[in-house]
Amino acid sequence: MHELIRTNDPVLLSYVEKILAESGIKAVILDTNMSVLEGSLGVLPRRLLVPDAYETAARRIIREADLGQWLIDEKDP
C-alpha cells in the first residue's frame, strides 16, 4: 500500500475516495478512529492509501481532479 494523502479534512478524503472508486481503485483511509484518542479535535491527520499496483493511476486521477497539491511526494516516507 502507498500513502497518497495525509490530511485532517474528512471531506477531501471522502471526495478522493469516491473519485478513485469510480475508476475502480479501492482506497483505504487509516486513522479515522483516532478521534477517540484525540477527543474529536481533528488534530491527527487521516491517511489515504491505495494498493501498490494502482499508485500511478491513483496519482494521475487525483491530479486530473486538480487535487495534486494534496499528494504526498513519491520521495516522502
PQR file with spaces between the fields and no chain letter, atoms N, CA, C, O and H, PARSE charges and radii, in Angstrom:
ATOM       1  N    MET     1       0.848   -1.184    0.000 -0.4000 1.5000
ATOM       2  CA   MET     1       0.000    0.000    0.000 -0.0000 2.0000
ATOM       3  C    MET     1       0.893    1.247    0.000  0.5500 1.7000
ATOM       4  O    MET     1       1.949    1.281    0.633 -0.5500 1.4000
ATOM       5  N    HIS     2       0.436    2.260   -0.726 -0.4000 1.5000
ATOM       6  CA   HIS     2       1.148    3.534   -0.781 -0.0000 2.0000
ATOM       7  C    HIS     2       0.261    4.636   -0.226  0.5500 1.7000
ATOM       8  O    HIS     2      -0.911    4.749   -0.584 -0.5500 1.4000
ATOM       9  H    HIS     2      -0.421    2.233   -1.240  0.4000 1.0000
ATOM      10  N    GLU     3       0.832    5.437    0.643 -0.4000 1.5000
ATOM      11  CA   GLU     3       0.121    6.589    1.190 -0.0000 2.0000
ATOM      12  C    GLU     3       0.186    7.716    0.161  0.5500 1.7000
ATOM      13  O    GLU     3       1.262    8.095   -0.301 -0.5500 1.4000
ATOM      14  H    GLU     3       1.784    5.346    0.933  0.4000 1.0000
ATOM      15  N    LEU     4      -0.983    8.240   -0.184 -0.4000 1.5000
ATOM      16  CA   LEU     4      -1.034    9.316   -1.165 -0.0000 2.0000
ATOM      17  C    LEU     4      -1.386   10.659   -0.552  0.5500 1.7000
ATOM      18  O    LEU     4      -0.874   11.695   -0.978 -0.5500 1.4000
ATOM      19  H    LEU     4      -1.857    7.933    0.191  0.4000 1.0000
ATOM      20  N    ILE     5      -2.261   10.644    0.451 -0.4000 1.5000
ATOM      21  CA   ILE     5      -2.725   11.892    1.060 -0.0000 2.0000
ATOM      22  C    ILE     5      -2.745   11.728    2.567  0.5500 1.7000
ATOM      23  O    ILE     5      -3.113   10.675    3.090 -0.5500 1.4000
ATOM      24  H    ILE     5      -2.677    9.803    0.797  0.4000 1.0000
ATOM      25  N    ARG     6      -2.343   12.788    3.257 -0.4000 1.5000
ATOM      26  CA   ARG     6      -2.438   12.840    4.726 -0.0000 2.0000
ATOM      27  C    ARG     6      -3.040   14.210    5.061  0.5500 1.7000
ATOM      28  O    ARG     6      -2.439   15.246    4.777 -0.5500 1.4000
ATOM      29  H    ARG     6      -2.045   13.643    2.833  0.4000 1.0000
ATOM      30  N    THR     7      -4.219   14.200    5.661 -0.4000 1.5000
ATOM      31  CA   THR     7      -4.917   15.448    5.936 -0.0000 2.0000
ATOM      32  C    THR     7      -5.904   15.290    7.084  0.5500 1.7000
ATOM      33  O    THR     7      -6.277   14.177    7.454 -0.5500 1.4000
ATOM      34  H    THR     7      -4.706   13.358    5.892  0.4000 1.0000
ATOM      35  N    ASN     8      -6.313   16.406    7.631 -0.4000 1.5000
ATOM      36  CA   ASN     8      -7.360   16.442    8.662 -0.0000 2.0000
ATOM      37  C    ASN     8      -8.732   16.700    8.044  0.5500 1.7000
ATOM      38  O    ASN     8      -9.733   16.735    8.760 -0.5500 1.4000
ATOM      39  H    ASN     8      -6.010   17.310    7.330  0.4000 1.0000
ATOM      40  N    ASP     9      -8.791   16.879    6.741 -0.4000 1.5000
ATOM      41  CA   ASP     9     -10.029   17.250    6.055 -0.0000 2.0000
ATOM      42  C    ASP     9     -10.818   15.998    5.633  0.5500 1.7000
ATOM      43  O    ASP     9     -10.483   15.363    4.633 -0.5500 1.4000
ATOM      44  H    ASP     9      -7.978   16.851    6.159  0.4000 1.0000
ATOM      45  N    PRO    10     -11.858   15.646    6.391 -0.5600 1.5000
ATOM      46  CA   PRO    10     -12.629   14.444    6.053  0.2800 2.0000
ATOM      47  C    PRO    10     -13.387   14.573    4.738  0.5500 1.7000
ATOM      48  O    PRO    10     -13.647   13.567    4.077 -0.5500 1.4000
ATOM      49  N    VAL    11     -13.743   15.785    4.349 -0.4000 1.5000
ATOM      50  CA   VAL    11     -14.460   15.988    3.087 -0.0000 2.0000
ATOM      51  C    VAL    11     -13.534   15.694    1.905  0.5500 1.7000
ATOM      52  O    VAL    11     -13.934   15.034    0.945 -0.5500 1.4000
ATOM      53  H    VAL    11     -13.532   16.602    4.885  0.4000 1.0000
ATOM      54  N    LEU    12     -12.307   16.182    1.980 -0.4000 1.5000
ATOM      55  CA   LEU    12     -11.330   15.904    0.933 -0.0000 2.0000
ATOM      56  C    LEU    12     -11.099   14.406    0.800  0.5500 1.7000
ATOM      57  O    LEU    12     -11.101   13.870   -0.308 -0.5500 1.4000
ATOM      58  H    LEU    12     -11.983   16.718    2.760  0.4000 1.0000
ATOM      59  N    LEU    13     -10.900   13.731    1.928 -0.4000 1.5000
ATOM      60  CA   LEU    13     -10.665   12.289    1.896 -0.0000 2.0000
ATOM      61  C    LEU    13     -11.846   11.542    1.290  0.5500 1.7000
ATOM      62  O    LEU    13     -11.665   10.623    0.490 -0.5500 1.4000
ATOM      63  H    LEU    13     -10.898   14.167    2.828  0.4000 1.0000
ATOM      64  N    SER    14     -13.039   11.935    1.670 -0.4000 1.5000
ATOM      65  CA   SER    14     -14.233   11.299    1.144 -0.0000 2.0000
ATOM      66  C    SER    14     -14.345   11.509   -0.367  0.5500 1.7000
ATOM      67  O    SER    14     -14.691   10.584   -1.102 -0.5500 1.4000
ATOM      68  H    SER    14     -13.186   12.681    2.320  0.4000 1.0000
ATOM      69  N    TYR    15     -14.056   12.711   -0.818 -0.4000 1.5000
ATOM      70  CA   TYR    15     -14.139   13.017   -2.243 -0.0000 2.0000
ATOM      71  C    TYR    15     -13.101   12.219   -3.038  0.5500 1.7000
ATOM      72  O    TYR    15     -13.426   11.629   -4.068 -0.5500 1.4000
ATOM      73  H    TYR    15     -13.775   13.462   -0.220  0.4000 1.0000
ATOM      74  N    VAL    16     -11.864   12.201   -2.563 -0.4000 1.5000
ATOM      75  CA   VAL    16     -10.817   11.460   -3.267 -0.0000 2.0000
ATOM      76  C    VAL    16     -11.136    9.968   -3.277  0.5500 1.7000
ATOM      77  O    VAL    16     -10.941    9.292   -4.287 -0.5500 1.4000
ATOM      78  H    VAL    16     -11.600   12.680   -1.726  0.4000 1.0000
ATOM      79  N    GLU    17     -11.623    9.465   -2.160 -0.4000 1.5000
ATOM      80  CA   GLU    17     -12.015    8.051   -2.098 -0.0000 2.0000
ATOM      81  C    GLU    17     -13.090    7.754   -3.144  0.5500 1.7000
ATOM      82  O    GLU    17     -13.061    6.707   -3.791 -0.5500 1.4000
ATOM      83  H    GLU    17     -11.781   10.014   -1.339  0.4000 1.0000
ATOM      84  N    LYS    18     -14.028    8.671   -3.305 -0.4000 1.5000
ATOM      85  CA   LYS    18     -15.115    8.495   -4.273 -0.0000 2.0000
ATOM      86  C    LYS    18     -14.605    8.517   -5.709  0.5500 1.7000
ATOM      87  O    LYS    18     -14.972    7.653   -6.506 -0.5500 1.4000
ATOM      88  H    LYS    18     -14.052    9.522   -2.779  0.4000 1.0000
ATOM      89  N    ILE    19     -13.767    9.491   -6.051 -0.4000 1.5000
ATOM      90  CA   ILE    19     -13.306    9.561   -7.442 -0.0000 2.0000
ATOM      91  C    ILE    19     -12.390    8.371   -7.780  0.5500 1.7000
ATOM      92  O    ILE    19     -12.360    7.915   -8.923 -0.5500 1.4000
ATOM      93  H    ILE    19     -13.470   10.193   -5.405  0.4000 1.0000
ATOM      94  N    LEU    20     -11.660    7.883   -6.802 -0.4000 1.5000
ATOM      95  CA   LEU    20     -10.846    6.697   -7.053 -0.0000 2.0000
ATOM      96  C    LEU    20     -11.734    5.470   -7.236  0.5500 1.7000
ATOM      97  O    LEU    20     -11.486    4.645   -8.116 -0.5500 1.4000
ATOM      98  H    LEU    20     -11.684    8.254   -5.874  0.4000 1.0000
ATOM      99  N    ALA    21     -12.765    5.352   -6.408 -0.4000 1.5000
ATOM     100  CA   ALA    21     -13.688    4.211   -6.513 -0.0000 2.0000
ATOM     101  C    ALA    21     -14.384    4.198   -7.867  0.5500 1.7000
ATOM     102  O    ALA    21     -14.609    3.131   -8.438 -0.5500 1.4000
ATOM     103  H    ALA    21     -12.967    6.022   -5.694  0.4000 1.0000
ATOM     104  N    GLU    22     -14.727    5.378   -8.388 -0.4000 1.5000
ATOM     105  CA   GLU    22     -15.362    5.456   -9.699 -0.0000 2.0000
ATOM     106  C    GLU    22     -14.451    4.938  -10.804  0.5500 1.7000
ATOM     107  O    GLU    22     -14.920    4.543  -11.872 -0.5500 1.4000
ATOM     108  H    GLU    22     -14.544    6.245   -7.924  0.4000 1.0000
ATOM     109  N    SER    23     -13.156    4.941  -10.545 -0.4000 1.5000
ATOM     110  CA   SER    23     -12.183    4.420  -11.509 -0.0000 2.0000
ATOM     111  C    SER    23     -11.761    2.994  -11.186  0.5500 1.7000
ATOM     112  O    SER    23     -10.853    2.448  -11.812 -0.5500 1.4000
ATOM     113  H    SER    23     -12.775    5.261   -9.678  0.4000 1.0000
ATOM     114  N    GLY    24     -12.421    2.402  -10.213 -0.4000 1.5000
ATOM     115  CA   GLY    24     -12.138    1.012   -9.865 -0.0000 2.0000
ATOM     116  C    GLY    24     -10.970    0.822   -8.911  0.5500 1.7000
ATOM     117  O    GLY    24     -10.445   -0.284   -8.782 -0.5500 1.4000
ATOM     118  H    GLY    24     -13.159    2.846   -9.704  0.4000 1.0000
ATOM     119  N    ILE    25     -10.560    1.895   -8.242 -0.4000 1.5000
ATOM     120  CA   ILE    25      -9.442    1.812   -7.300 -0.0000 2.0000
ATOM     121  C    ILE    25      -9.984    1.886   -5.881  0.5500 1.7000
ATOM     122  O    ILE    25     -10.609    2.874   -5.495 -0.5500 1.4000
ATOM     123  H    ILE    25     -10.986    2.793   -8.346  0.4000 1.0000
ATOM     124  N    LYS    26      -9.742    0.841   -5.114 -0.4000 1.5000
ATOM     125  CA   LYS    26     -10.209    0.780   -3.730 -0.0000 2.0000
ATOM     126  C    LYS    26      -9.169    1.434   -2.824  0.5500 1.7000
ATOM     127  O    LYS    26      -8.080    0.895   -2.627 -0.5500 1.4000
ATOM     128  H    LYS    26      -9.234    0.038   -5.428  0.4000 1.0000
ATOM     129  N    ALA    27      -9.507    2.581   -2.283 -0.4000 1.5000
ATOM     130  CA   ALA    27      -8.625    3.283   -1.351 -0.0000 2.0000
ATOM     131  C    ALA    27      -8.988    2.888    0.076  0.5500 1.7000
ATOM     132  O    ALA    27     -10.116    2.486    0.363 -0.5500 1.4000
ATOM     133  H    ALA    27     -10.392    3.019   -2.443  0.4000 1.0000
ATOM     134  N    VAL    28      -8.011    3.012    0.955 -0.4000 1.5000
ATOM     135  CA   VAL    28      -8.208    2.731    2.367 -0.0000 2.0000
ATOM     136  C    VAL    28      -7.864    4.002    3.132  0.5500 1.7000
ATOM     137  O    VAL    28      -6.822    4.613    2.893 -0.5500 1.4000
ATOM     138  H    VAL    28      -7.094    3.339    0.722  0.4000 1.0000
ATOM     139  N    ILE    29      -8.732    4.395    4.045 -0.4000 1.5000
ATOM     140  CA   ILE    29      -8.451    5.552    4.884 -0.0000 2.0000
ATOM     141  C    ILE    29      -8.138    5.047    6.289  0.5500 1.7000
ATOM     142  O    ILE    29      -8.962    4.402    6.937 -0.5500 1.4000
ATOM     143  H    ILE    29      -9.578    3.899    4.239  0.4000 1.0000
ATOM     144  N    LEU    30      -6.929    5.357    6.737 -0.4000 1.5000
ATOM     145  CA   LEU    30      -6.487    4.925    8.056 -0.0000 2.0000
ATOM     146  C    LEU    30      -6.584    6.062    9.067  0.5500 1.7000
ATOM     147  O    LEU    30      -6.610    7.238    8.703 -0.5500 1.4000
ATOM     148  H    LEU    30      -6.260    5.881    6.211  0.4000 1.0000
ATOM     149  N    ASP    31      -6.636    5.695   10.314 -0.4000 1.5000
ATOM     150  CA   ASP    31      -6.647    6.623   11.452 -0.0000 2.0000
ATOM     151  C    ASP    31      -7.974    7.354   11.630  0.5500 1.7000
ATOM     152  O    ASP    31      -8.013    8.385   12.302 -0.5500 1.4000
ATOM     153  H    ASP    31      -6.615    4.740   10.610  0.4000 1.0000
ATOM     154  N    THR    32      -9.054    6.853   11.050 -0.4000 1.5000
ATOM     155  CA   THR    32     -10.350    7.520   11.209 -0.0000 2.0000
ATOM     156  C    THR    32     -10.864    7.417   12.637  0.5500 1.7000
ATOM     157  O    THR    32     -11.628    8.274   13.082 -0.5500 1.4000
ATOM     158  H    THR    32      -9.021    6.016   10.504  0.4000 1.0000
ATOM     159  N    ASN    33     -10.460    6.395   13.351 -0.4000 1.5000
ATOM     160  CA   ASN    33     -10.926    6.225   14.726 -0.0000 2.0000
ATOM     161  C    ASN    33     -10.009    6.861   15.751  0.5500 1.7000
ATOM     162  O    ASN    33     -10.224    6.702   16.952 -0.5500 1.4000
ATOM     163  H    ASN    33      -9.839    5.699   12.990  0.4000 1.0000
ATOM     164  N    MET    34      -9.005    7.569   15.308 -0.4000 1.5000
ATOM     165  CA   MET    34      -8.091    8.231   16.242 -0.0000 2.0000
ATOM     166  C    MET    34      -8.769    9.381   16.977  0.5500 1.7000
ATOM     167  O    MET    34      -8.242    9.869   17.976 -0.5500 1.4000
ATOM     168  H    MET    34      -8.830    7.699   14.332  0.4000 1.0000
ATOM     169  N    SER    35      -9.928    9.820   16.497 -0.4000 1.5000
ATOM     170  CA   SER    35     -10.630   10.922   17.165 -0.0000 2.0000
ATOM     171  C    SER    35     -11.004   10.554   18.591  0.5500 1.7000
ATOM     172  O    SER    35     -11.162   11.435   19.436 -0.5500 1.4000
ATOM     173  H    SER    35     -10.356    9.424   15.685  0.4000 1.0000
ATOM     174  N    VAL    36     -11.147    9.273   18.868 -0.4000 1.5000
ATOM     175  CA   VAL    36     -11.441    8.835   20.231 -0.0000 2.0000
ATOM     176  C    VAL    36     -10.284    9.206   21.147  0.5500 1.7000
ATOM     177  O    VAL    36     -10.495    9.640   22.279 -0.5500 1.4000
ATOM     178  H    VAL    36     -11.019    8.557   18.181  0.4000 1.0000
ATOM     179  N    LEU    37      -9.067    9.033   20.654 -0.4000 1.5000
ATOM     180  CA   LEU    37      -7.888    9.343   21.451 -0.0000 2.0000
ATOM     181  C    LEU    37      -7.612   10.838   21.536  0.5500 1.7000
ATOM     182  O    LEU    37      -7.100   11.323   22.545 -0.5500 1.4000
ATOM     183  H    LEU    37      -8.896    8.679   19.735  0.4000 1.0000
ATOM     184  N    GLU    38      -7.946   11.556   20.494 -0.4000 1.5000
ATOM     185  CA   GLU    38      -7.638   12.984   20.464 -0.0000 2.0000
ATOM     186  C    GLU    38      -8.786   13.840   20.985  0.5500 1.7000
ATOM     187  O    GLU    38      -8.666   15.065   21.024 -0.5500 1.4000
ATOM     188  H    GLU    38      -8.362   11.162   19.675  0.4000 1.0000
ATOM     189  N    GLY    39      -9.878   13.235   21.380 -0.4000 1.5000
ATOM     190  CA   GLY    39     -11.011   13.995   21.900 -0.0000 2.0000
ATOM     191  C    GLY    39     -11.827   14.669   20.820  0.5500 1.7000
ATOM     192  O    GLY    39     -12.439   15.705   21.079 -0.5500 1.4000
ATOM     193  H    GLY    39      -9.976   12.240   21.348  0.4000 1.0000
ATOM     194  N    SER    40     -11.858   14.117   19.617 -0.4000 1.5000
ATOM     195  CA   SER    40     -12.619   14.645   18.475 -0.0000 2.0000
ATOM     196  C    SER    40     -12.212   16.061   18.081  0.5500 1.7000
ATOM     197  O    SER    40     -13.039   16.832   17.594 -0.5500 1.4000
ATOM     198  H    SER    40     -11.360   13.276   19.407  0.4000 1.0000
ATOM     199  N    LEU    41     -10.953   16.403   18.287 -0.4000 1.5000
ATOM     200  CA   LEU    41     -10.467   17.732   17.919 -0.0000 2.0000
ATOM     201  C    LEU    41     -10.042   17.829   16.463  0.5500 1.7000
ATOM     202  O    LEU    41      -9.947   18.929   15.917 -0.5500 1.4000
ATOM     203  H    LEU    41     -10.281   15.776   18.682  0.4000 1.0000
ATOM     204  N    GLY    42      -9.788   16.696   15.830 -0.4000 1.5000
ATOM     205  CA   GLY    42      -9.374   16.702   14.432 -0.0000 2.0000
ATOM     206  C    GLY    42      -7.930   17.094   14.219  0.5500 1.7000
ATOM     207  O    GLY    42      -7.575   17.568   13.140 -0.5500 1.4000
ATOM     208  H    GLY    42      -9.865   15.803   16.274  0.4000 1.0000
ATOM     209  N    VAL    43      -7.082   16.905   15.229 -0.4000 1.5000
ATOM     210  CA   VAL    43      -5.687   17.309   15.097 -0.0000 2.0000
ATOM     211  C    VAL    43      -4.803   16.220   14.493  0.5500 1.7000
ATOM     212  O    VAL    43      -3.735   16.522   13.960 -0.5500 1.4000
ATOM     213  H    VAL    43      -7.370   16.520   16.105  0.4000 1.0000
ATOM     214  N    LEU    44      -5.222   14.977   14.567 -0.4000 1.5000
ATOM     215  CA   LEU    44      -4.439   13.893   13.995 -0.0000 2.0000
ATOM     216  C    LEU    44      -4.899   13.634   12.565  0.5500 1.7000
ATOM     217  O    LEU    44      -6.079   13.372   12.331 -0.5500 1.4000
ATOM     218  H    LEU    44      -6.090   14.732   15.000  0.4000 1.0000
ATOM     219  N    PRO    45      -3.983   13.705   11.612 -0.5600 1.5000
ATOM     220  CA   PRO    45      -4.376   13.532   10.216  0.2800 2.0000
ATOM     221  C    PRO    45      -4.768   12.098    9.887  0.5500 1.7000
ATOM     222  O    PRO    45      -4.274   11.142   10.487 -0.5500 1.4000
ATOM     223  N    ARG    46      -5.658   11.977    8.932 -0.4000 1.5000
ATOM     224  CA   ARG    46      -6.054   10.677    8.382 -0.0000 2.0000
ATOM     225  C    ARG    46      -5.193   10.432    7.157  0.5500 1.7000
ATOM     226  O    ARG    46      -4.709   11.375    6.531 -0.5500 1.4000
ATOM     227  H    ARG    46      -6.059   12.753    8.445  0.4000 1.0000
ATOM     228  N    ARG    47      -5.003    9.164    6.813 -0.4000 1.5000
ATOM     229  CA   ARG    47      -4.156    8.812    5.678 -0.0000 2.0000
ATOM     230  C    ARG    47      -4.944    8.012    4.658  0.5500 1.7000
ATOM     231  O    ARG    47      -5.666    7.076    5.002 -0.5500 1.4000
ATOM     232  H    ARG    47      -5.396    8.398    7.321  0.4000 1.0000
ATOM     233  N    LEU    48      -4.792    8.395    3.393 -0.4000 1.5000
ATOM     234  CA   LEU    48      -5.428    7.662    2.298 -0.0000 2.0000
ATOM     235  C    LEU    48      -4.357    6.844    1.599  0.5500 1.7000
ATOM     236  O    LEU    48      -3.345    7.381    1.148 -0.5500 1.4000
ATOM     237  H    LEU    48      -4.205    9.155    3.114  0.4000 1.0000
ATOM     238  N    LEU    49      -4.589    5.534    1.513 -0.4000 1.5000
ATOM     239  CA   LEU    49      -3.648    4.614    0.877 -0.0000 2.0000
ATOM     240  C    LEU    49      -4.334    3.863   -0.247  0.5500 1.7000
ATOM     241  O    LEU    49      -5.543    3.634   -0.220 -0.5500 1.4000
ATOM     242  H    LEU    49      -5.411    5.098    1.880  0.4000 1.0000
ATOM     243  N    VAL    50      -3.536    3.484   -1.236 -0.4000 1.5000
ATOM     244  CA   VAL    50      -4.026    2.648   -2.335 -0.0000 2.0000
ATOM     245  C    VAL    50      -3.052    1.486   -2.517  0.5500 1.7000
ATOM     246  O    VAL    50      -1.890    1.590   -2.124 -0.5500 1.4000
ATOM     247  H    VAL    50      -2.553    3.670   -1.258  0.4000 1.0000
ATOM     248  N    PRO    51      -3.511    0.379   -3.109 -0.5600 1.5000
ATOM     249  CA   PRO    51      -2.610   -0.734   -3.383  0.2800 2.0000
ATOM     250  C    PRO    51      -1.462   -0.303   -4.302  0.5500 1.7000
ATOM     251  O    PRO    51      -1.629    0.567   -5.156 -0.5500 1.4000
ATOM     252  N    ASP    52      -0.303   -0.924   -4.111 -0.4000 1.5000
ATOM     253  CA   ASP    52       0.889   -0.579   -4.892 -0.0000 2.0000
ATOM     254  C    ASP    52       0.623   -0.573   -6.397  0.5500 1.7000
ATOM     255  O    ASP    52       1.094    0.314   -7.108 -0.5500 1.4000
ATOM     256  H    ASP    52      -0.167   -1.630   -3.417  0.4000 1.0000
ATOM     257  N    ALA    53      -0.111   -1.536   -6.871 -0.4000 1.5000
ATOM     258  CA   ALA    53      -0.358   -1.668   -8.306 -0.0000 2.0000
ATOM     259  C    ALA    53      -1.153   -0.499   -8.883  0.5500 1.7000
ATOM     260  O    ALA    53      -1.121   -0.272  -10.093 -0.5500 1.4000
ATOM     261  H    ALA    53      -0.494   -2.258   -6.293  0.4000 1.0000
ATOM     262  N    TYR    54      -1.857    0.236   -8.047 -0.4000 1.5000
ATOM     263  CA   TYR    54      -2.707    1.331   -8.515 -0.0000 2.0000
ATOM     264  C    TYR    54      -2.157    2.710   -8.192  0.5500 1.7000
ATOM     265  O    TYR    54      -2.819    3.714   -8.453 -0.5500 1.4000
ATOM     266  H    TYR    54      -1.884    0.051   -7.064  0.4000 1.0000
ATOM     267  N    GLU    55      -0.955    2.777   -7.628 -0.4000 1.5000
ATOM     268  CA   GLU    55      -0.419    4.076   -7.200 -0.0000 2.0000
ATOM     269  C    GLU    55      -0.328    5.082   -8.345  0.5500 1.7000
ATOM     270  O    GLU    55      -0.800    6.211   -8.215 -0.5500 1.4000
ATOM     271  H    GLU    55      -0.417    1.962   -7.416  0.4000 1.0000
ATOM     272  N    THR    56       0.268    4.688   -9.449 -0.4000 1.5000
ATOM     273  CA   THR    56       0.450    5.612  -10.577 -0.0000 2.0000
ATOM     274  C    THR    56      -0.893    6.099  -11.110  0.5500 1.7000
ATOM     275  O    THR    56      -1.069    7.294  -11.351 -0.5500 1.4000
ATOM     276  H    THR    56       0.651    3.771   -9.555  0.4000 1.0000
ATOM     277  N    ALA    57      -1.829    5.192  -11.292 -0.4000 1.5000
ATOM     278  CA   ALA    57      -3.153    5.573  -11.797 -0.0000 2.0000
ATOM     279  C    ALA    57      -3.874    6.473  -10.806  0.5500 1.7000
ATOM     280  O    ALA    57      -4.523    7.440  -11.205 -0.5500 1.4000
ATOM     281  H    ALA    57      -1.685    4.222  -11.096  0.4000 1.0000
ATOM     282  N    ALA    58      -3.768    6.166   -9.522 -0.4000 1.5000
ATOM     283  CA   ALA    58      -4.429    6.976   -8.496 -0.0000 2.0000
ATOM     284  C    ALA    58      -3.847    8.382   -8.462  0.5500 1.7000
ATOM     285  O    ALA    58      -4.589    9.357   -8.344 -0.5500 1.4000
ATOM     286  H    ALA    58      -3.240    5.381   -9.198  0.4000 1.0000
ATOM     287  N    ARG    59      -2.530    8.495   -8.563 -0.4000 1.5000
ATOM     288  CA   ARG    59      -1.901    9.823   -8.596 -0.0000 2.0000
ATOM     289  C    ARG    59      -2.388   10.619   -9.806  0.5500 1.7000
ATOM     290  O    ARG    59      -2.660   11.815   -9.696 -0.5500 1.4000
ATOM     291  H    ARG    59      -1.927    7.703   -8.659  0.4000 1.0000
ATOM     292  N    ARG    60      -2.498    9.959  -10.957 -0.4000 1.5000
ATOM     293  CA   ARG    60      -2.975   10.632  -12.164 -0.0000 2.0000
ATOM     294  C    ARG    60      -4.403   11.124  -11.983  0.5500 1.7000
ATOM     295  O    ARG    60      -4.720   12.261  -12.333 -0.5500 1.4000
ATOM     296  H    ARG    60      -2.277    8.988  -11.046  0.4000 1.0000
ATOM     297  N    ILE    61      -5.258   10.281  -11.442 -0.4000 1.5000
ATOM     298  CA   ILE    61      -6.663   10.640  -11.231 -0.0000 2.0000
ATOM     299  C    ILE    61      -6.778   11.824  -10.269  0.5500 1.7000
ATOM     300  O    ILE    61      -7.568   12.740  -10.497 -0.5500 1.4000
ATOM     301  H    ILE    61      -5.001    9.358  -11.157  0.4000 1.0000
ATOM     302  N    ILE    62      -6.000   11.801   -9.211 -0.4000 1.5000
ATOM     303  CA   ILE    62      -6.042   12.891   -8.233 -0.0000 2.0000
ATOM     304  C    ILE    62      -5.550   14.189   -8.866  0.5500 1.7000
ATOM     305  O    ILE    62      -6.124   15.252   -8.632 -0.5500 1.4000
ATOM     306  H    ILE    62      -5.358   11.057   -9.026  0.4000 1.0000
ATOM     307  N    ARG    63      -4.496   14.105   -9.660 -0.4000 1.5000
ATOM     308  CA   ARG    63      -4.003   15.312  -10.347 -0.0000 2.0000
ATOM     309  C    ARG    63      -5.028   15.839  -11.352  0.5500 1.7000
ATOM     310  O    ARG    63      -5.235   17.048  -11.459 -0.5500 1.4000
ATOM     311  H    ARG    63      -4.029   13.241   -9.850  0.4000 1.0000
ATOM     312  N    GLU    64      -5.666   14.929  -12.084 -0.4000 1.5000
ATOM     313  CA   GLU    64      -6.677   15.338  -13.063 -0.0000 2.0000
ATOM     314  C    GLU    64      -7.881   15.998  -12.399  0.5500 1.7000
ATOM     315  O    GLU    64      -8.579   16.797  -13.023 -0.5500 1.4000
ATOM     316  H    GLU    64      -5.498   13.947  -11.997  0.4000 1.0000
ATOM     317  N    ALA    65      -8.125   15.664  -11.136 -0.4000 1.5000
ATOM     318  CA   ALA    65      -9.212   16.290  -10.378 -0.0000 2.0000
ATOM     319  C    ALA    65      -8.758   17.615   -9.764  0.5500 1.7000
ATOM     320  O    ALA    65      -9.473   18.210   -8.958 -0.5500 1.4000
ATOM     321  H    ALA    65      -7.558   15.015  -10.628  0.4000 1.0000
ATOM     322  N    ASP    66      -7.557   18.071  -10.155 -0.4000 1.5000
ATOM     323  CA   ASP    66      -6.972   19.326   -9.661 -0.0000 2.0000
ATOM     324  C    ASP    66      -6.753   19.298   -8.142  0.5500 1.7000
ATOM     325  O    ASP    66      -6.930   20.305   -7.456 -0.5500 1.4000
ATOM     326  H    ASP    66      -6.977   17.587  -10.810  0.4000 1.0000
ATOM     327  N    LEU    67      -6.365   18.130   -7.640 -0.4000 1.5000
ATOM     328  CA   LEU    67      -6.090   17.978   -6.210 -0.0000 2.0000
ATOM     329  C    LEU    67      -4.648   17.534   -5.964  0.5500 1.7000
ATOM     330  O    LEU    67      -4.320   17.027   -4.892 -0.5500 1.4000
ATOM     331  H    LEU    67      -6.221   17.312   -8.197  0.4000 1.0000
ATOM     332  N    GLY    68      -3.800   17.729   -6.962 -0.4000 1.5000
ATOM     333  CA   GLY    68      -2.411   17.298   -6.863 -0.0000 2.0000
ATOM     334  C    GLY    68      -1.644   17.931   -5.731  0.5500 1.7000
ATOM     335  O    GLY    68      -0.663   17.360   -5.255 -0.5500 1.4000
ATOM     336  H    GLY    68      -4.067   18.141   -7.833  0.4000 1.0000
ATOM     337  N    GLN    69      -2.069   19.108   -5.284 -0.4000 1.5000
ATOM     338  CA   GLN    69      -1.364   19.778   -4.181 -0.0000 2.0000
ATOM     339  C    GLN    69      -1.470   18.992   -2.878  0.5500 1.7000
ATOM     340  O    GLN    69      -0.690   19.223   -1.954 -0.5500 1.4000
ATOM     341  H    GLN    69      -2.866   19.572   -5.670  0.4000 1.0000
ATOM     342  N    TRP    70      -2.418   18.074   -2.793 -0.4000 1.5000
ATOM     343  CA   TRP    70      -2.598   17.274   -1.583 -0.0000 2.0000
ATOM     344  C    TRP    70      -1.771   15.990   -1.598  0.5500 1.7000
ATOM     345  O    TRP    70      -1.643   15.328   -0.567 -0.5500 1.4000
ATOM     346  H    TRP    70      -3.052   17.886   -3.543  0.4000 1.0000
ATOM     347  N    LEU    71      -1.216   15.635   -2.737 -0.4000 1.5000
ATOM     348  CA   LEU    71      -0.460   14.397   -2.853 -0.0000 2.0000
ATOM     349  C    LEU    71       0.855   14.476   -2.073  0.5500 1.7000
ATOM     350  O    LEU    71       1.561   15.484   -2.104 -0.5500 1.4000
ATOM     351  H    LEU    71      -1.319   16.173   -3.573  0.4000 1.0000
ATOM     352  N    ILE    72       1.155   13.394   -1.384 -0.4000 1.5000
ATOM     353  CA   ILE    72       2.458   13.267   -0.750 -0.0000 2.0000
ATOM     354  C    ILE    72       3.434   12.913   -1.849  0.5500 1.7000
ATOM     355  O    ILE    72       3.174   12.014   -2.650 -0.5500 1.4000
ATOM     356  H    ILE    72       0.582   12.575   -1.360  0.4000 1.0000
ATOM     357  N    ASP    73       4.545   13.605   -1.893 -0.4000 1.5000
ATOM     358  CA   ASP    73       5.563   13.364   -2.912 -0.0000 2.0000
ATOM     359  C    ASP    73       6.043   11.925   -2.840  0.5500 1.7000
ATOM     360  O    ASP    73       6.153   11.359   -1.753 -0.5500 1.4000
ATOM     361  H    ASP    73       4.756   14.335   -1.243  0.4000 1.0000
ATOM     362  N    GLU    74       6.328   11.334   -3.984 -0.4000 1.5000
ATOM     363  CA   GLU    74       6.784    9.953   -4.047 -0.0000 2.0000
ATOM     364  C    GLU    74       8.037    9.715   -3.208  0.5500 1.7000
ATOM     365  O    GLU    74       8.276    8.586   -2.778 -0.5500 1.4000
ATOM     366  H    GLU    74       6.239   11.794   -4.867  0.4000 1.0000
ATOM     367  N    LYS    75       8.825   10.727   -2.970 -0.4000 1.5000
ATOM     368  CA   LYS    75      10.083   10.578   -2.225 -0.0000 2.0000
ATOM     369  C    LYS    75       9.869   10.629   -0.723  0.5500 1.7000
ATOM     370  O    LYS    75      10.724   10.171    0.035 -0.5500 1.4000
ATOM     371  H    LYS    75       8.631   11.644   -3.320  0.4000 1.0000
ATOM     372  N    ASP    76       8.733   11.184   -0.273 -0.4000 1.5000
ATOM     373  CA   ASP    76       8.465   11.284    1.170 -0.0000 2.0000
ATOM     374  C    ASP    76       8.193    9.903    1.741  0.5500 1.7000
ATOM     375  O    ASP    76       7.622    9.048    1.063 -0.5500 1.4000
ATOM     376  H    ASP    76       8.039   11.556   -0.889  0.4000 1.0000
ATOM     377  N    PRO    77       8.602    9.682    2.993 -0.5600 1.5000
ATOM     378  CA   PRO    77       8.298    8.387    3.628  0.2800 2.0000
ATOM     379  C    PRO    77       6.846    8.239    3.959  0.5500 1.7000
ATOM     380  O    PRO    77       6.436    7.209    4.495 -0.5500 1.4000
